[in-house]
Amino acid sequence: MKARTLLDLVTLSSVLYTISKETHLMDKLSDLSEQGKEKLNAFMKEQQLDEEGKEMQFFDRLMHKAHEAKEELDQKIAEMMEGFYTKIKIAHIKQIEELTREIEQLKKEVALAEARINHLENGQ
């Protein structure tokens, strides 16, 4: 009976934890939507000028912002990939070439050792 009660308590606590996480997520989404509304309102009020000094239309401003966002996203992706490759320590070409040279040197040493062993075996 005690084991079942303990199991029920663990299940209940995990369900409560999941519900609290979902509530936290909903609060976070609500905050983000409010921030998004504020930014959208600020964007709508903002006036941008094109190269000729004319005020840009809404669609043109939207396209301009989308282009800026794309460039920023590309930059962040490049930074993240660079960090990723650094973290997993992918071997660079120089390291691969160095390891290849070491392997060749070891092959020569093994061949020399085999030749010595053969010479000693034949001499006896």
N, C-alpha and C positions, 0 to 999 in steps of 0.2 A: 504494500500500500504506500509506503514511504517513497519508493522508487517512482511510482506513478505520480505522486504528488510533486516530486522534484521535477519530473519530466513535464508535467503540466505547468509548473512555475517557469521553467526554462522556455517552453513554448510561448507562454503568455508574455514573458519579458522580451522575447525576440519579436513578437508581433507588435508590442508597444514601441519597441525601438524602431521598427520599420515604419509605423505610423508617424512617429515623431520625425523621422527622416523625411517622409513625404510632406509633412507639414512644413518642415524647414525648407524643402525644395519649393513648395508653393509660395512661401514667404519670399524666398529669393527670386522666383519668377515674377512675383508681384512688384518687388523692388526694381527689377530690371525693366519691367514694362513701364513703370513710372519714369525711370530714367530715359527710356526710349521715347516716351511721349514728350518729355522736356526737350530732348535733343532734336526731335522732329519739329517741334514748335520753333525752336531756335533756328533750325535750318530753313524753315519756311519764312521766317522774318528776315533772315540774312539776305543781303543783296550782294551779288557777285557781278563783276564786270569782266567782259571778255577782252580779247587782245585789242579790239577797236574802241574800247571804252563804253560799250553798250551794256545795258543790264541783261544778264543771261536769263533765259526763260527757265521755268521750273524743270522741264525735262533735261535741258542742257546742264543745269546745276546738278541734277540727279546723276546724269552720266559722268560728269566731272568727279563727283564724290565717289561713284562706283569705281572709276578708274584709280582714284587715290587709294581706295580700300583694297583694290586688287594688288596694287604695288606694295602696300603695307603688308598684305597677307603673303605675297611672294617673298618679301624680305624676312618675315617671321618664320616662314616655312624653311627658308634657306638656313637661318640661324639654328632652328631646331634640328634640322638634318645634320648640320655641322656638329652640333653638340652630341647628337646621337652617335655619329660615326666616331667622335672622340671618345665617348663613353665605352663603346664596345671595342674600341682599339682595333679597328680594321687596319691590317698591315698595308703600309704604303709600298709603292713600287720599289723604293730603295731597300726597304726591309726585305722584300721578297727576293730581290737580287742578291742581297747579302746572305740570306739563308740558302739560296741556290749555290753560291760560291762555297759556303761552309759544307754543304752536302757533297759537292764535287771533291773538296779537300778530304773529307772523311772517306769517300769512296777510294781515293788514291791511297790513303793510309791503310784501309782494309786490304786493298790489293797487295800493297807492300808487305803487310803482316802475313797474308796468305802465302806469298812467295817465300818469305823467310821460313814459315812453318814447313812448306813443301821442301825447301832446301835442307832443313834440319832432318826431316823424315827420310829424305833420300840419302843423306850423308850417314845415317846410322845403319 
